[in-house]
Amino acid sequence: METQNRNEIPESLRPTAAAAFLNGPMFGAVARGGEAYSRALLGWQNELLRFAGARLRTDTEFGRSLVGCRDWMEAARLQQSWLNAAVQEYVEEAGRLLRLATSLGGELDETAREEAEEVAARGTDWAEQASSEMASSETDRSGRSRSATGRAASQPRPRRRQRG
């Protein structure tokens, strides 16, 4: 029977074991967060392209209308109308982009919450397993028989003096 060093950490309690045990949910959270971010980024880009296209059409129409004006007063009224509409469209666009950003935050929050619950559950399982292993390790140590030298097997051997 192999003797276990009194100071040795059981395998399940080593940091690498804990990291490997919790790695799955953490990786899942990062992957799902990345997917949500990619979808939101694509939605943001689509919205910006839609808005830019609409603005180019409106601005082109404004230019054509401006060329057809008969006097300065008509041109000024047309420009004022165009500017009011442009400001209104930019305000509406800012609202749409804000809603997109807010929905991304909500989606990432939901993903993070789900993954945190899974990590917590796995952490609890890991702690229970480690506690059980520690208890059985302690039971094994206390129940060991004494070796031929009369020392308990779990006690360290005395060091020999080095001759110098």
C-alpha positions as CSV (number, residue, x, y, z in Angstrom):
1,M,0.0,0.0,0.0
2,E,1.4,3.4,-1.0
3,T,1.8,5.9,1.7
4,Q,0.5,9.4,1.1
5,N,2.5,12.4,2.3
6,R,0.6,14.2,5.1
7,N,1.0,17.5,3.2
8,E,0.0,16.2,-0.2
9,I,-3.1,17.8,-1.7
10,P,-5.7,15.4,-3.0
11,E,-6.0,15.4,-6.8
12,S,-9.5,16.9,-6.8
13,L,-8.3,19.9,-4.7
14,R,-5.4,20.9,-6.9
15,P,-5.9,24.2,-8.8
16,T,-5.6,22.5,-12.2
17,A,-8.4,20.1,-11.3
18,A,-10.6,23.0,-10.2
19,A,-9.9,25.0,-13.3
20,A,-10.6,22.0,-15.6
21,F,-13.8,21.3,-13.7
22,L,-15.1,24.9,-14.2
23,N,-13.6,25.5,-17.6
24,G,-16.6,24.1,-19.6
25,P,-19.2,26.6,-18.3
26,M,-16.7,29.5,-18.5
27,F,-15.9,28.7,-22.1
28,G,-19.6,28.3,-22.8
29,A,-20.3,31.8,-21.3
30,V,-17.6,33.4,-23.4
31,A,-18.8,31.6,-26.6
32,R,-22.4,32.6,-26.1
33,G,-21.4,36.1,-25.2
34,G,-19.3,36.3,-28.4
35,E,-22.3,35.0,-30.4
36,A,-24.6,37.7,-28.9
37,Y,-22.0,40.4,-29.5
38,S,-21.6,39.3,-33.2
39,R,-25.3,39.3,-33.8
40,A,-25.6,42.8,-32.2
41,L,-22.7,44.1,-34.2
42,L,-24.2,42.8,-37.4
43,G,-27.5,44.4,-36.5
44,W,-25.8,47.7,-35.7
45,Q,-23.9,47.6,-39.1
46,N,-27.2,46.8,-40.9
47,E,-28.9,49.7,-39.2
48,L,-26.1,52.1,-40.0
49,L,-26.1,51.0,-43.7
50,R,-29.9,51.4,-43.9
51,F,-29.7,54.9,-42.4
52,A,-26.8,56.0,-44.6
53,G,-28.7,54.7,-47.7
54,A,-31.8,56.6,-46.7
55,R,-29.9,59.8,-46.0
56,L,-28.1,59.6,-49.4
57,R,-31.5,59.2,-51.2
58,T,-32.9,62.1,-49.2
59,D,-29.9,64.3,-49.8
60,T,-29.9,63.5,-53.5
61,E,-33.5,64.5,-53.8
62,F,-32.7,67.7,-51.9
63,G,-30.0,68.5,-54.4
64,R,-32.3,67.9,-57.3
65,S,-35.0,70.1,-55.8
66,L,-32.5,72.8,-54.9
67,V,-31.4,73.1,-58.6
68,G,-35.1,73.6,-59.6
69,C,-35.7,76.6,-57.2
70,R,-36.6,79.9,-59.0
71,D,-35.4,82.3,-56.3
72,W,-33.4,82.5,-53.0
73,M,-36.5,82.4,-50.8
74,E,-37.7,79.2,-52.3
75,A,-34.2,77.7,-51.9
76,A,-34.1,78.9,-48.2
77,R,-37.5,77.3,-47.5
78,L,-36.4,74.0,-49.1
79,Q,-33.2,74.0,-47.1
80,Q,-35.0,74.7,-43.9
81,S,-37.4,71.9,-44.6
82,W,-34.5,69.5,-45.5
83,L,-32.6,70.4,-42.3
84,N,-35.6,69.9,-40.0
85,A,-36.3,66.5,-41.6
86,A,-32.6,65.6,-41.3
87,V,-32.4,66.5,-37.6
88,Q,-35.5,64.5,-36.9
89,E,-34.1,61.4,-38.8
90,Y,-30.8,61.6,-36.9
91,V,-32.7,61.8,-33.5
92,E,-34.8,58.7,-34.5
93,E,-31.6,56.9,-35.7
94,A,-29.9,57.6,-32.3
95,G,-32.9,56.1,-30.6
96,R,-32.8,52.9,-32.8
97,L,-29.0,52.5,-32.1
98,L,-29.6,53.0,-28.4
99,R,-32.3,50.3,-28.4
100,L,-29.9,47.9,-30.2
101,A,-27.1,48.6,-27.7
102,T,-29.6,48.1,-24.8
103,S,-30.8,44.8,-26.2
104,L,-27.2,43.6,-26.4
105,G,-26.6,44.5,-22.8
106,G,-29.8,42.6,-21.8
107,E,-28.8,39.5,-23.8
108,L,-25.3,39.5,-22.4
109,D,-26.7,39.9,-18.9
110,E,-29.0,37.0,-19.4
111,T,-26.2,34.8,-20.8
112,A,-23.9,35.7,-17.9
113,R,-26.6,35.0,-15.3
114,E,-27.3,31.6,-16.8
115,E,-23.6,30.7,-16.9
116,A,-23.0,32.0,-13.4
117,E,-25.8,29.7,-12.1
118,E,-24.2,26.7,-13.9
119,V,-20.7,27.6,-12.6
120,A,-22.1,27.9,-9.1
121,A,-23.8,24.5,-9.3
122,R,-20.6,22.9,-10.6
123,G,-18.6,24.7,-7.9
124,T,-20.9,23.3,-5.3
125,D,-20.6,19.8,-6.7
126,W,-16.8,20.2,-6.9
127,A,-16.6,21.4,-3.2
128,E,-18.8,18.4,-2.1
129,Q,-16.6,16.0,-4.0
130,A,-13.4,17.6,-2.6
131,S,-14.8,17.5,0.9
132,S,-15.7,13.9,0.6
133,E,-12.2,13.0,-0.7
134,M,-10.6,15.0,2.1
135,A,-12.7,13.2,4.7
136,S,-11.9,9.8,3.2
137,S,-8.2,10.7,3.0
138,E,-8.2,11.7,6.7
139,T,-10.0,8.4,7.5
140,D,-7.4,6.5,5.6
141,R,-4.5,8.2,7.4
142,S,-5.9,7.7,10.9
143,G,-6.7,4.0,10.3
144,R,-3.2,3.0,8.9
145,S,-1.2,0.4,10.7
146,R,2.2,1.1,12.1
147,S,5.2,0.2,9.9
148,A,8.0,-2.2,10.9
149,T,9.9,0.7,12.5
150,G,7.1,1.5,14.9
151,R,6.2,4.8,13.3
152,A,2.8,5.5,11.7
153,A,3.1,5.2,7.9
154,S,1.9,8.8,7.5
155,Q,4.7,10.2,9.7
156,P,7.7,11.5,7.8
157,R,11.0,9.7,8.2
158,P,13.7,11.5,10.1
159,R,16.4,13.0,7.8
160,R,19.8,11.6,7.9
161,R,22.7,13.9,8.7
162,Q,24.9,14.7,5.8
163,R,28.6,14.0,6.5
164,G,30.7,17.0,5.7
